[in-house]
Amino acid sequence: MVSLNVDLVAKCHAHLKNRRSMSLSQYLKKVTHLNFSNKNIEDIGDISMCRNLTVLYLYDNRLTQICNLDFACSLTHLYMQNNNIKRIERLSCLQRLAKLYLGGNNISVVEGLEQLTELRELHLEGQRLPPGEKLLFMPRSLLAVSESLNVLNISNNNIDEIQELAVLKQLKQLFVANNQLQDVAELEAVFSQWPELCRMDLSGNPVCHKPKYWDTVITVCRKLEELDGKEISEFSRQFLKNWKASREVKKKVREERLMTGPTAYLFPAPHPGHTVCSTMTRRSLNSGPAECRHTVVQSGTKTIAR
């Protein structure tokens, strides 16, 4: 089994062209970046001597868990995509972590983020989920990163609703392509909670085929610059904004007409062959004696009575 440990780091150190006369101990204390991607690593051992580590690349390996990183208090970037990790755990000591890449693993629940209050980017796309299951979110973890998270990638995870993500008030970029989102009204309600959203990808969701999908998203997300890989021009945004305003005005006018318009009453004919039609205005019903105009039609002769 290949393990990330001091011996493996030492081999990397031995091949450094610019190591000069630096000893391994000195190197371990000063190193800030370690790249051990695609090395068939199955476990993270003791590398606690790398106390100044800020960036760690461990993608494309065979890791099954996150462990032995408690020492890395300075770590800001962690790349662990395309492994076999099942849980987000043991990250509480990484309080400076700003970017976490965990796409392409076996994670089914977004959890373990309670101490990551400086996390700005979270990448969880394409989890290998059991058939019929979807990626779930723990409310406590979402709340913990609600004031810091700017970028969220949860594409290809069989997600059918995002209501619980509304707490992410600082979200600027959302990638949720190839999921099962269908409800335009739900999306509209959630997007209205993200005033800073400027880039979003919803392509591959059933909702994209709903009428007025594009128009609705653009009018709700006022700072959106790109949707589903397409740039949104300022002209398009202003046109849709004016169209929405015009529609709201027309709706208001219709409602006022329904409230104040005339009401027709049909009175029974006083005599066979006679028809009496009376129109009473709502104004007359509300203020004093009713004004009534009758039209009597008999044998082709019209008589108007007041």
Secondary structure, 3 states (H helix, E strand, C coil): CEEECHHHHHHHHHCCCCCCCCCHHHHHHHCCEEECCCCCEEEECCCCCCCCCCEEECCCCCCCCCCCCCCCCCCCEEECCCCCCCCCCCCCCCCCCCEEECCCCCCCEECCCCCCCCCCEEECCCCCCCCCCCCEECHHHHHHCCCCCCEEECCCCCCCCCHHHHHCCCCCEEECCCCCCCCHHHHHHHHCCCCCCCEEECCCCHHHHCCCHHHHHHHHCCCCCEECCEECCHHHHHHHHHHHHHHHHHHHHHHHHHHHCCEEEECCCCCCCCEEEEEECHHHHHCCCCCCEEEEEECCEEEEEC
